């Protein structure tokens, strides 16, 4: 009996945690411009590091 209660409680907590994670990612989503800029900076850093070797 108590196992069923714990199972339902933990399932409820898991669902709430997943929903919170999804909403958090939607709210704090980086813009496409920021993603492209970060990728370009990373690639440029890798090229510069290779030139220094």
C-alpha positions in Angstrom: 0.0 0.0 0.0 2.7 2.5 1.0 4.7 1.5 -2.0 1.9 2.6 -4.4 1.8 6.0 -2.6 5.6 6.4 -2.9 5.5 5.4 -6.6 2.8 7.9 -7.4 4.5 10.6 -5.4 7.9 10.1 -7.1 6.2 9.9 -10.5 4.5 13.3 -9.8 7.8 14.8 -8.7 9.5 13.5 -11.8 6.8 15.0 -14.1 7.1 18.4 -12.3 10.9 18.3 -12.6 10.6 17.6 -16.4 8.1 20.3 -16.9 10.3 22.8 -15.0 13.3 21.8 -17.0 11.4 22.3 -20.3 10.0 25.7 -19.3 13.4 26.8 -18.0 15.0 25.9 -21.4 12.3 27.7 -23.3 12.6 30.9 -21.2 16.5 31.0 -21.3 16.9 29.9 -24.9 19.9 31.6 -26.5 19.2 33.4 -29.8 20.5 32.0 -33.1 22.8 35.0 -33.5 24.4 34.3 -30.1 24.9 30.6 -31.1 26.5 31.5 -34.4 28.7 34.0 -32.8 29.9 31.6 -30.2 30.6 28.9 -32.8 32.6 31.4 -34.9 34.6 32.5 -32.0 35.4 28.9 -31.1 36.5 28.0 -34.6 38.6 31.2 -34.8 40.3 30.2 -31.5 41.0 26.8 -32.8 42.6 28.2 -35.9 44.7 30.7 -33.9 45.8 27.8 -31.6 46.9 25.8 -34.6 48.9 28.7 -36.1 50.8 29.1 -32.8 52.0 25.5 -32.8 
